[in-house]
């Protein structure tokens, strides 16, 4: 049972380069998320998608774009990477139940991104 | 300033101690409260979920929510070295699935 799969696991970019982080889930969940995790800052929401074709900004969306092309996949794109985007990126998915709210989010293993 | 704040720790306790982890929040719309545990170099995993104010117990873990004070707590009884991890609180408001996390508290339980 794969759950949430993120690729790649590690990446080094030069400043100004672009890349796309991929995320796929096999649990038929409607909600998907992208977070970044930095020391002392916890998990900060970058973008959120409530369903296929919909996306919403989170706490720190600047410098990122997302795409929810289908129910399984939610990608995060860095158009022009900056050293401030060095972080660990987590994708997560969940399924709303009571009150349109999920009771549990499932996370991938993370992507460690370094921008030099 | 983040909507959800936690003491980052690290918190270091001896095996068998009672641990108290806390979060404060500013958004009064939050009604769903969760605690996640994250081991080093892994993704977070759900530990407990509570709705609105009150207590919830699960084995050695007890979650408390005080909405009037915008304060939530996680208590760990008889702490074990295997409890050593980062603990993150998370919360969401009614009619939205947007999940907001705290900054996390790193806990170390030594034998």
Boltz contact constraints between the chains, C-beta under 6 A:
constraints:
  - contact:
      token1: [A, 31]
      token2: [B, 97]
      max_distance: 6.0
  - contact:
      token1: [A, 40]
      token2: [B, 8]
      max_distance: 6.0
  - contact:
      token1: [A, 42]
      token2: [B, 101]
      max_distance: 6.0
  - contact:
      token1: [A, 42]
      token2: [B, 102]
      max_distance: 6.0
  - contact:
      token1: [A, 42]
      token2: [B, 103]
      max_distance: 6.0
  - contact:
      token1: [A, 42]
      token2: [B, 104]
      max_distance: 6.0
  - contact:
      token1: [A, 43]
      token2: [B, 101]
      max_distance: 6.0
  - contact:
      token1: [A, 48]
      token2: [B, 98]
      max_distance: 6.0
  - contact:
      token1: [A, 50]
      token2: [B, 97]
      max_distance: 6.0
  - contact:
      token1: [A, 90]
      token2: [B, 43]
      max_distance: 6.0
  - contact:
      token1: [A, 96]
      token2: [B, 97]
      max_distance: 6.0
  - contact:
      token1: [A, 99]
      token2: [B, 94]
      max_distance: 6.0
  - contact:
      token1: [A, 100]
      token2: [B, 95]
      max_distance: 6.0
  - contact:
      token1: [A, 101]
      token2: [B, 32]
      max_distance: 6.0
  - contact:
      token1: [A, 101]
      token2: [B, 92]
      max_distance: 6.0
  - contact:
      token1: [A, 101]
      token2: [B, 97]
      max_distance: 6.0
  - contact:
      token1: [A, 102]
      token2: [B, 97]
      max_distance: 6.0
  - contact:
      token1: [A, 103]
      token2: [B, 49]
      max_distance: 6.0
  - contact:
      token1: [A, 104]
      token2: [B, 46]
      max_distance: 6.0
  - contact:
      token1: [A, 105]
      token2: [B, 99]
      max_distance: 6.0
  - contact:
      token1: [A, 107]
      token2: [B, 43]
      max_distance: 6.0
  - contact:
      token1: [A, 107]
      token2: [B, 44]
      max_distance: 6.0
  - contact:
      token1: [A, 108]
      token2: [B, 43]
      max_distance: 6.0
  - contact:
      token1: [A, 109]
      token2: [B, 43]
      max_distance: 6.0
  - contact:
      token1: [A, 110]
      token2: [B, 43]
      max_distance: 6.0
